[in-house]
Amino acid sequence: MSWLRESGGGQPAAAGASSGTPPRGADGPGLPRVRAQPLPEPKGLMRRAIATLDPGYFAWVMATGIVSIGTDLLGDHLISQVVLGVTVAAFVGLVLAYAARLLWFGSFVRQSAADPTTAMAYFTVVAGTDVLAVRLVLAGHPLVAFALGACAAAVWVGLTYALPWSIVAAARRPVLGEINGTWLVWVVATQSLSIVAAAVAPSAPATWLRAELPAVAVCLWGLGVMLYLVLIVIIFLRLLVIAVTPAEMGPAYWIAMGATAISVRAAAGILAVHDPHATTLVAAMRPFVVGLSVVLWAFGTWWIPLLVLLGIWRYVLRRYPRTYEPRLWNVVFPLGMYTVASFSLGQIAGLGFMASVARIWVWVGVAAWVAVLFLMGGALARSLVERRHSQEKMIV
């Protein structure tokens, strides 16, 4: 079931692991670059699919949920409800699959958590949960959203400290060469918590939570912005200094735009806070938040043509196979989030041109979602056909 398997930023998680001589690194003079050997895959279709599940598959929930939010905000409620149903189904299925992978195939989880090309993809669990939570707030279920946000916050705290430590502790090589766009999911997860904190604050189950959650949202937004500034410089440096192959230049780099978009959406959520306990903080920061949000929105818009050109380079000029890979959902999510961010900030800050862009762009996100869902269905169908053929050969 290769359609479910790990793909570290567009390249196989164990690429190069089986070569006879490991590539040389700069850990020290003459020290080899260490790459973990691929683990033996278990027998059985379902067991193999769970063991090799891509760490970033929750991007499916992120992408589907944000398309549901965007269509709901812009008045296409029927489409939004249908997509919400898919979001809930994907969320439940992936929670079960991730839990099974952790319980039964912990060695696979540990290996991907120590690999810089795949580790940060686990933050999609946080972001996907938060996107669903925000959609449930719109659907009138704030307490369920609060519970999901609390769970996501607990996972975020664990991953924020465990993943960098795991990478540093396991690496005997320069990590810079293996950093890719997936690292920006860390930013997306942080900003998604900010959005949920602001969204559930008015309906929080305790008075002190209603008073404190807006301040938490502001702090998380600031942390997310700083993480973006640090990581985007590192990623630009990596692209300019180290040779990049078509396999490495995968869909994960679209998160560079998605991270700016969700930062803008988080800012809009802060600006929308009306709690009397938080209005002083929000009022004091309002000019700064609006100004920086416009800068981030402009930078995110600048990314779009560049990312399209990089896609042309990958698929047309370098003839990379145009097949389904789980990280394609990392393209859909930024497109959908760009719609939501543009509409939300345009409404809150009185920037009408952003809302106008959102009304057109929402259909780009919907089209991308349908296209990737079709590709995923086709990949699943091919896997089932191949399995059937292999079983028939064994019988013969």
N, C-alpha and C positions, 0 to 999 in steps of 0.2 A: 504494500500500500504506500507507494512512494509519494502519493499526494499528501500524506500526513507527516512526512518525515522532516527531520531537522534540516535547515538550510541556513547556515550562519551568514546572514547578510547577503544571501544570494549564492554562497558557495557552500559545498558540503562541509558539515562540521568536522569531518575527519579527513579533509583534503590533505594529501601529502603524508598522511600518517603511515602508509604502508610502503613508502619508498625505502630503498635500501640504505641510503645515506641521508641523514637528516640535514636540513638546510642550516647554514651557519648563522649564529646570532651575534649580538654585541653585548652579551652578558658579561663578558670578560674576554681577554685575548684568547682566541681559539676555542671558546666554549661553544658547544652545539646548541642550536635552538631546539628546545624540547617540545614535542607535540605528543599528546596522549595517544596511545594506540587505540584503534577502534574496538569497541566492545563486541563480543559475539552476539548476534541477534538471536532472540529466542525463537523457537519453532511455533508455528500456528499464526494464522493471518491476524487475528485480533491482538494477540500478545505482542507480535512484532510491530503492529501499528501503534500500540500504546507505548512500547519501549522507545521507539524512534520518533515519537510525536515531537513536532517542532516546538521549541520553548516559547515561541512568539505567536502561537496559533490563536491566542486571545485577541489578536488584531482583527480577527473575523468579528468578534463581538463589538470591538471598538468601531469598526467600519459600519457594521449593520446598525448599531445603535445611533451613531451620529447621523446616518441617512434618515432614520426615523425621526430624530429630533428636528433636523432641518426641514423635512417635509411638513411636520406638524407646525413649526413656527410660521411657515409660509402658506398655511391653509390647506395643504393637501392631506387631509386627515385620514382618508381611506388608505392611501398608500402608506402613510405613517403607521397605521394600525397593523397592516399586513407585515411590514418590515419589523415592527415591534415583536410580533409573534415569532419571527425568525430569530430575532435577537435573544429572546428568552430561551428558545429551544437550543440555540448555539451555546448560550451561557451554561445551561444545565448540563448539556452533553460534555462540554469541555471541563467543567468543574469535576465531573465524575472521571473523565479521562486523565486529568492532571493528578487527581487524588490516587487513582490506580497506579499511575506511573511512579508517584512518590513512594507508595507503599510496596509495590512489587518490583520496581526497577530503579531503586534508589541510586545505583551505580551510574546509570545513564543520566540521571538528574545531576549528580555531583560532577560528572565529567563536563556536561554542558555549562554548569554554573562556574566552572573554573576556566572555561575557554572564553577569551575576550571577544571572539567573533559571535558568540551566541548568548553569553550570560545575561546581558542587559535586556534581552528579549523577554525575560520573565516579568519585567515591569508591565508587560501588556495585561497581565492578570489584574493589576491595580487599575490601570486605565480602563480596561473593558468593564470591570465591575462598577467603576464610577460613572462611565457613560450610561450604563443601564440605570443606575441610581438616578441620574439627572432626568432621564426619560420617564422614570416612574414618578418623579416629582410633577412633571407636566401632566401625567395621567391621574394625579390626585392621590398618590400613595406615599406621602412624605415619610412616614414612619418606617416603611419597608426600605425606602431610599436611605434613611438614616442608618439602619442596620447594615445595609450593604456598604455604605461609606465607612462605617466603623471597622468592618472587616477589611476593607481595602486599606485603611490607614494602618492597621496592624501588620498587614503584609508589606506595605511600603516601608515601615520602620525596619522590619527584618531584612528586606532586600537592600535597602539603602546602605546598610553597614555590612551585611554579609557578602554581597556580591563583589564590591571593590576589594574587601579583604581576601576573598577566595581567589580572585584574579591575581592579586599581588603575591599571595602566599604560594600559588601554584606556578607562577611564571618564572622561568629562567631564560628570559629572552626580552628584547625590547617590545613592550606592549603596543607602542605607537603603530607599528606595522599591521596590527590586527584590529585596531579600532575602526569601526565603520558607523554608518548612519543609525544602526540599531541602538547605539549608546544614547541617542536623543530620546528614546522612549522613557528614559529616566526623567527627563524634563516633562514629557507628556503626562507621566504618572503623577508627578508632583503638582502640576497645574490642574489635573483632574480632581485631586483632593481639594484644592482651593475652590474649584467650582462647586463641588458637593457641599463644602462647609458653608458657603454663602447661600446655596439653594435651600438647604434644610434648616438653616438658622431660625427662620420665623416659626417653624413648626417643631423645633427641638423639644424633647420630652421634659426638659428641666429649664428653669428660668436662667440659671447660670450659664447653661449651654447657649441659650438664645443671645445672651450678652457677650459671650466669649468667642463664639464661632466666627463672627465677622473679622475679629482680630486675627484669628487663626488663618482665615482665608487670605488676609493681607500678607501675613508672614510667609505663607506657602507660595503665594504669587511672587514675592520678592526672591525667595529661594529658587524658584523655577527659572526666573529671569537670569539670575546669576549662573545657575548651572548651564543654561543655554549659551551664555556668553563664553564661558570657559570651554565647553565641549565643541562649539562651532569653530572656535579658533584651532583647536586640536585637529578636528576633522579636515578643515581647510589645509592645515599644514601637512596632514597625511596625504591628501590628494595631490598636493603640489610637490612633495618631496619623494614619495614612494610610488613606484609604478603600480598602476591599477589595471587589472584584467577585466574583461567583460563579465566574468563570473562574479567578481567582487563588486562591480558597480551595479548592485542589485536594487530592487524596489525600496529597500530600507532607507535609501538616501532621501526619499520623499518626506521622511519624518523631519528633515531640516525645515521644510515649509510647514508641516503639521505642527511642529513645536511652537513656531511663531503664532500660528492661528489659535492654538489652544491657550497660549499666553494672553492673546487679545480677548478671547472669550472669558478667561478668568478675570481679567480686568473689568470687563463689562458686568460680570456678576458682582464684583466688589462695588462698582458704581451704583448698582441697583439696590444696595442694602439701605433699608429705611429704619432699622431698629434705633430707637433713641439713644441707647447705650453706645452705639457704634458710629453714630453720625459725626461725632467730633473727629474721630480718626479718619473716616472716609472723606469728610469735607476738607481736612488739612492736606490729604494726599491727592485730591481730585485733579488738580492741574497736572501734577506729575504723572498720575496714572493715565490720564487721557493722552498727554503728549507722548509718553513712551509707547502706549498702545498703537498710536498712529505710526510711529517709527517701525514697530514690529510688524504691523500690517503691511506697510510698504516694503519692508525687507522680505516678508513672506511672498508678496506678489512678485517681487523681483526673482525669487527662486523658481517660479513656475516655468517660464520659458527655458531657463537653464536646465531644469530637470527633464523637460521634453527633449531638448537637444541631446542630453546624456542618454536618454532612452533610444533615440534614433541611432546614436553611435553604437549602442550595445546591440540592438536588434537588427538594424539595417546594415550599417557599415561593417560591423564585426560578426554579423550573422549568428548571434546567440539564439539558441532554440526558443521559440515563442510558445512555450508550454506552461502549464499551471505550476506555480510554486506558492507555498503558503504566504510568503512575504508580499505577494501581490496585494493583500489586504492593507499593507502599509501604504499603498498608493491611494486606495479608496478613502481611508480615514482622513488624510490631509485634505482631500478634495471636499469631503463632507464638512469637515471642521472649518474650512475656509468660508463656506456658506454660512454656518452658524455664527462664526466670529464676526463676519462682516455685517450680518443682519443685527446681531445683538449690540455691537458697539455703535452701529449706525443709528439704532433706535435710542439708545441711552444717551449718547453724546450729541445727538442731533446732526449726524453726518449722513445726510441723505444719499450721497453717492455710494456709500458702502451698502446700504440697504438695497439700492438698485442693482448693484453687482450681485448681491446674494440671490435676488429673484431670478436671475439668469443662470448663475453658477450652480444652483441647487440641482438642475437637471444634468449637469456634468457629473456630479456626484452620484445621482441615481443611475445614470448610464454606466458609469464605471462599476458600480455595485452589481448591476445586472450582468455585465460582461464577465467579471471575476467569478460570480456565482455560477454562471454557465460553464466557465472553464473548469471550476472545481467539480461540477457535476460530471463533465466529460472525463476528467481524470479519474474520478471514482468509477465511472462506468467501464473505462478501459482496464482498471485494476481488477474489477470483477470478472470481465471477459477473459483476461489473462489467467486469472485463477482457475476459471472453469476449463480453459484449454489445458492448463497444466494438470488438472485432475483427470481429464479425459486421457491424456497421454500416459499417466500413471496406470490407469485402468487397462489401457491397451497393452 
